[in-house]
Amino acid sequence: MAGAPTACVLIIGDEILSGRTQDANLKYFAARFAELGVRLKEARVIPDDPDVIVETLNAARARYSYVITTGGIGPTHDDLTAACIARAFGRKIIRHPEVVARMTAYFGDRLNEARLKMAEIPDGPDVSLVESETTIAPGFRIENVFVLAGVPSIAHAMFEALAPQLKGGAPMLSGNVGANVREGDIAAGLTAIQEKYPAVAIGSYPSMRNGGFHTSIVARGTDRVEIAKVLEEVASLMRALGASPASDP
Amino acid sequence: MAGAPTACVLIIGDEILSGRTQDANLKYFAARFAELGVRLKEARVIPDDPDVIVETLNAARARYSYVITTGGIGPTHDDLTAACIARAFGRKIIRHPEVVARMTAYFGDRLNEARLKMAEIPDGPDVSLVESETTIAPGFRIENVFVLAGVPSIAHAMFEALAPQLKGGAPMLSGNVGANVREGDIAAGLTAIQEKYPAVAIGSYPSMRNGGFHTSIVARGTDRVEIAKVLEEVASLMRALGASPASDP
């Protein structure tokens, strides 16, 4: 798994940190990154604060192969992301002629200064638009940073638009097996299995199901055969306790 | 709002970054922090990687008044949080006698080394347990860091157990008003309102409702009267466009 490209997601928005809004983008991006062979290493939720956005973006883009931001690219005063990205890269911000032309055609005499803000992106020959049929206002790419909308339907569509640009490693595969056992009863056996298969990451997730203890074991890695071996050994552990292991879809 | 205590949430868990699991703690904590007058400034989702946990924890505890971690305090090999917190603080890890006694009584001959791991917390006279009736294994507090379970029902209960220990400032209040208008049509008016009421943070959140454009405006601050004034001025903007503004519950 060493050497696979890495990624960080920056969720920009007071609405997440205030408890108003449940984030609905991270899980989608995370699952897609796994399929694409990019290792999502971190996600950060930060406020609509220019200094924080610039500092966090610069730290993330230096550390990870790819950075995806969501939120803050609309027409209102609290949409600060594009200007902050330009500042972080030391670029000027321009009104992208192609987007202005498209908005002029679409909005007619309802085009105004606020909407033209949605055509503003950092300057540079390496900057490209991230288009989506879900909105007239594009996201954009600058170097290893992709800047997307926050509205989930648009953010997901923009992710699919940029996905072909990501250079992934081996896809991260996973499987699971669960049973009505308590974690503490299989922990020692799990440790032994983890030591036997170091290239597979084994996660143990307890929950309550129908009023009883349930443990779900997830095995992740790039080798389907190794994952299957891990899950079969885990299932044996569970059966030895009298449980009936099964996989969740 | 200056001077109010701040907080950061660290969500520790490969299961969030792999796309397997939807986080179900951040929104709860965020809403409660707002009520308690603590400003949640950041949330970070990080993997089950000791070096990353230690580095991130040390950065967060130096920067924010309070840090809350979730995840990684169970009995299995992938539960690394308590050991990492001890390392970050340069403390030894000990088996807390009170927790060991309680587990001995509860588990009887099913008590094993894995379960005893759940009694391990950093050493020090300032370290205290965070108890919850939802589980026999406690969270703990060390200095300004609270270490909680990841399972949402337990995490939420532990948050309520620690909440009385938080020194908050003025509660962050909020209200909202929405209508079937497009953000771009009210953006200029919103900017003017934001400039008139700098102590109120005004957020604009577009969505599709019943196939049409909807914009919800959220006003947040510590002064209920100011918030009400902002929302009334926003409602006037919306009515001027022929829309019928209303609040979401």
Interface residues (C-beta under 8 A of the other chain):
Chain A: D14 E15 I16 L17 S18 G19 R20 T21 Q22 D23 L26 K27 Y28 F29 A30 A31 R32 F33 A34 L40 K41 E42 A43 R44 V45 I46 P47 D48 V52 G74 P75 T76 H77 D78 D79 F107 R110 N112 E113 A114 R115 K117 M118 V151 S153 M172 S174 E183 G184 D185 I186 A187 A188 L190 T191 Q194 A201 I202 G203 S204 Y205 P206 S207 M208 V218 R220
Chain B: D14 E15 I16 L17 S18 G19 R20 T21 Q22 D23 L26 K27 Y28 F29 A30 A31 R32 F33 A34 L40 K41 E42 A43 R44 V45 I46 P47 D48 V52 G74 P75 T76 H77 D78 D79 F107 R110 N112 E113 A114 R115 K117 M118 V151 S153 M172 S174 E183 G184 D185 I186 A187 A188 L190 T191 Q194 A201 I202 G203 S204 Y205 P206 S207 M208 V218 R220
